[in-house]
Amino acid sequence: MEFCDKLKELRAEKSVSQTKLAADIHISRSAVAKWENGLGLPNDESLKLLSEYFGISIDEMLPDKPTAETIVSKNKTIDQQKKVILGFSIGCAIGLFILAFIFIEPLRNSLEHLGLGAIIAALGIFNLRGNIASIHWYNRRKVTKENQLPYCRCVGLGTLIVGLSMIISGIVQAFVGIEAGGIIIIVGFMVGLSLIVYAQFKYNKGIF
């Protein structure tokens, strides 16, 4: 039995909802949902709280140790990737700001587009790699394990297109004109959001 099934079983025996369990041990309901969907494991602190709450040992909370170890390793990898993506996004944003202020005067009016676009594009790349953790649970709660990778890739591609359209739009607005930049960002948003909505209906059976 995997941890996700064990947690569901324990919660059913105690007759408590995800919301009540989360409130009783002072965590978010989304965390409980993630654990029960097999998308991660609680950290040591949360495991201790759960074991005390249900009155069993931590070893009993993790009946399938090989699977648990795999998920723990995956969670560590995702955390590391998040840090890399965050660092990359911040670095790109800062680099664009410095470039605009020091070397390219026309770009000074497009700093918001460039910075936000870089962050969104980086998030898209992160999602393209199949990292479902960055997509909030209520937006993908019906996605099966088998569909997680194609779902993430579709959402990631849509997010990447939106981010790149913002970057390109900011550059075009600075050197060509607001109208041309506006057209680019509108087209980019339409294409990107269409892919995201498509992924929601194909793999998540709806927007939420």
N, C-alpha and C positions, 0 to 999 in steps of 0.2 A: 504493500500500500504506500502510495506517495504522500508527501506532506499535505498537498492540497486536499486529497481525499480524507486524510486523518483529521484535518482541521474542520472540514464539513461535517464529518461524523461526530466529532466532539461538540460542535456547535449545535447540531441537531439533538444530541443527547441532553444538552443543557437547556434546549429550547430557547435559544437567544438568536436574534437577528444579527446580521453583519453590523448594522448601525449600533445596536446595543453593545456588542462585543467591542467595537472600536471605542465607544464612549467609556466603557468600563475600564479599559486599559490605557485610555488616553492616547489613541492613535487615530489616523484618518480612516474613514470607511473605504476609501480607494485602496489603501494598503491591504486591508482584509480581502477586498475583491481581487487584488492582484495575486495574493497568496493562493486563494481558492481557485483561481484560473490557471495556476501552475506557472505564473510568469515571474516568480521570484520567491525568496525565502526571507523571513524576518531576520533582523540582526540579533546579536547576542542579547541585547537589552530586551527586545520584544519577545524573543523566545522565552526568556526568564519570566516575563509578565504572563505570557500565555500558559506556561507550565504551572505557575502558581494559580492562575485563574481557573484552570480545568483540574487542578489537583493531581497532575502526573509529572513524571520526570521529563527532562529535556530529551533524553534518549528515546522515550516513548513518543515524544512529539515528532521525532524524525525517524520513522520506522524504516524508510528506504534510504540508507546512508549513501550508497553510490549515486543515486539520483540527487540527493541533497547536496552532496559535494560538487556535483556537476553544476547545479544551479548556483551554488555559492561562488564557484569559479566564474560562471557566466556573469553574475552580478558584479563581481570585481572588475571584469573586463569592461562591462558597460560603464561602470563608474570612471574607469580610466579613460575610456573613449569620450565620455562627457567632458572630462577635464581638458582633454586635448582639443575637442571641438570648441569649448568655451574659450580656451586660450587662443586658438586660431581666429575665432570671431573677433575677440577683443583686439588682437594684434592687427587684423585686417582693418577694423574700424579706426584704430589709432593711426595706422599707416596712411589710410585714405585722408584722414583729417590733416595730418602733417603735410602730406603731398599737396593737398588743396591750398592750405594756408601759405606754404613756403614757395611752391613752384607754379601752381596753376590758379591764378586769381579767379577766373570764371566759375571754378568748382565750389567756391566758398558758399554760394547760395544753394548748393545741392548736397550739403553735408548730411542732412537727415536721411535723404534717399540713399546715399552711398553707405552710410553706417548701418542703417536698419536693413538694407538690402543684403549687406555682407553677412549679417547675423542670421537672417532668414535663409540665405543660400547655404550657409554652414549647417544649419539645422536640417535642411533638405538632404545634404550629403550624408549626415548622420543617420537619417531615416532610411536612405537608400541602402544602407548596409544591413538593414533588417532589425534595427534597434527600436523595438516597439515601446520601450519604456518611456521614450520622450513624447509619446502620443498619449494624452490623458485617458484614463481608463474608461470614462463615460463616452468617449468618442470611438472606442474599439472594444466594448465589452462583449459583443457578439461574434468577434473574429475568432475562428478556431485556430488551433495550433498549426494545422496544415496550411492555413491561409495567411499566417502572420507575415511570412517573407514577401509574397506578392503584394499583400496589402501595404506593407511598409515601403516597398519599392514604388508603388503607385503614388502613395501619399508623399513620399520623399521627392519623387520627380516633380509633382505638382508644386511642392514647397520650394524646390530649387528654381523652377521656372519663375515663380513669383519673386524670389529674391534677386535673380539675375535681371529680371525686367526692371526692378527698382534701381539697380546699379546702372544699367544701360540708360534708363530714362533720365537719371540724374546727370549723366555725362552728356546726353543729347540735349537736354534742357540748357545746360551751361554753354554749349558751343553752337547749337543749331537754333533752338527755340522751345518755348514752353509747349506750343501746340504739338510739335513732333514728339517731344518727351512724353506728353500726355497720352498720345496714341499708343506708344510703346507700352506704357505701364498698364493701360486699359486692356490691350491685347494679352499681355503677359498674365494679368490677373484672371482674365476670362479663361485662358488655357489652363493655368495652374489650378484654379479653383474647380474647373470642370473635372480635372483628373482626380482631385481630392474627393469631390462629390461622387464621382464614378466609383472610387474605391470604397466609399462609405456604403453605397447601395449594393455593390457587388459582393463585398466581403463582410460588411457589418449589418446588412439588411436594413439600412436606414442611416440618417444623419447621426442620430444618437442611439 
